[in-house]
Amino acid sequence: MQLEIRPDPAEVGRARRWARSRLAGSGIAADEPLAETLVLLVSELVTNAVVHTGCPAVLRLCLPGTAAEAATVRLEVADASTRAPVPRCADDDATGGRGLALVDGLADRWGWSAEGAGKRIWCELDRCAPAVAEKAAPASCGDRLPAGGAAVPAGTSGLDGPTYEGLAFEAV
């Protein structure tokens, strides 16, 4: 399943609605933590594509069938920009700059790869994954994103630096 995204901030809401409808069709209830987390990840990755590339993008969801209780859900956003995703260090008062930290904290695995004239950023959620509070926090702002194509395993930050076990994330 895929959705073409125009480089317009209004597309983020459309992408969330599209993702919710696809989740419902695959047997993942809207109030299931997996659904809430996936919609937040869609929002973050599509926002990054719209805001930072100025290019059209393609959102893809690979969802398990209704009987696949322990399956993995994969989210991908491909765009035509060659700019690598770079985590930012957001001040306490900043209204943005935390998207990749959220992806890192919420996804079981994530990464990116160069693809043709652009790139693909992806993340995966395991349907039977432990609660978000049990995952590691993202690394500090001074750390760097790994080179394209690297998979980021659960319990690591995806950045070159320390992780902090036992910290919880809350999106407000």
N, C-alpha and C positions, 0 to 999 in steps of 0.2 A: 504494500500500500504506500502511495506517495502523494504528496501535495506540493504543487509549485507555489513558491512564495515570491511576491514582488518586493522590491526594496522600499517598503512602506511600513512604518510602525503599526498601522492598523492591522497588518497581517499577523501580528503576534497573537491577538485575540482570536482571529480566524483559525490559526494553527492549534490553539488550545481547544477550541470547540471541535475541530476536526479530530484531534487526538481522543477527546472524550467519547465521541461517537464511535470511533474505531475500537476503543477499549470495551465499551458496552457490547458491541457486536462480537467480541471475542470471549465474553463471559467474565470479564474483570469488572466488578461492581464499582460504581463511582465513589463510594465511600471506603473502598479498600485502600489501605495505605499505599500499595503499589500504584494504584491509579493516581492518587494525589501527588505522589513523588514523580511519576512519569510526566504528568501535566506540568509540574514545575520545571522539570528538565527540558521539556519542549519549549516552554516559555523562555528559559535562559538561553538555550542554543539558537533559537530562532531570533531572539532579540539581538544576540551577538552578530548573527549573519546580517540582519537588517541594518543595524546601527554602524557596524565597523567595516562592512564591505561595500555597501552601496550597490550591490549586485543582486540579481535574482538568485534564489536558492531553491533547493529541493529538500523537503522533509520526508523521511522514510521511517516507517514503523514496521518492525517484524514482531508479530504477536503470536503467542502460543495458541493452539486450539483450546476449546473449552475444557477438555479433559486433561490438559497438561499442567497439573498442579505445580510441578517443580521446574517448569520451563523458564527460559531466559527471554526477556523482552529487550529488543535492541532498537535504539533510536539513532538515526543518522541525519546530519544536515550537511549537504554538499553545496558549495558555492563556487563561483568563478574567480574568487580572489586568491592570490598566491600568498597573502599575508598570513603568517603563522599565528595561531591563537597565543596571546601573551597574558598571563595573569597580571593583574594590577594590584597595587597596594592602595586600598581605599581608606581615606581618613574616616574617623567616626561620624563626621557630619556629611560625608559624600552620599549622594543618592544613587550612585552606580559604582561599578568596578568590582563587584563581588560575584559575578556570574560563574566564572571558572572555579572559584572556591566552593560555590554551592554544588556545582556539578561534581567536583571532587569529593565532597562530603556525602552526597546523596547516592551517587552511582556505585555499583559494585566494581565496575571497570570502566575506563574511558581512555580515549586516545584520539589521535588525528593522523592523517596521512595526506601527502600531496597526491593529487589525482588529476592527470591531464593538465589543463591550464588553471586548475583551482585546487581545492582541498575538500576533505571529508572529515568532519568531527563526529565521533560516535560515543555512545555510552550504553552500558548494559545494566539491567536490573534482574536479579534472580528472584523469581516469584516466591521462593521459600527463604529469602535472605533474612538475616537477623534485623532487628529494629535499627533505625538510623542512629540511635543513641549509642549503640555498640560499635559503631565505626570510628575510625580515626579522624581527627580534625585535619584540615589542610595545613600545609607547611607555611612558614612565615612568608611575608611579602617579598623578602629579598631573594627568594629562590626562583629558579627558572623552570620553564616548561621543557620537558624532554624533546628531543628531535622528533620530527614527524614519524608516524607509524608505530610508536611505542605503545604497547598495551599497558594499562595501569591496573595492577591486581588489587583486589579488595584488601583493605587494611594499610594501604600505602597512599601517599598523597598525589602521586603522579608528578611531583616536583622533586628537584634535587634538594633534599633537606629533611629535617626531622618531622615525625608525626607525633601526635599527642593522643595516646589512647584514653578512652573513657569520657571524652567530651561530647556533649550533645549539641546538635544544631537545631535552631528553630527559625523558620522563615516567617517574618511578620510583615 
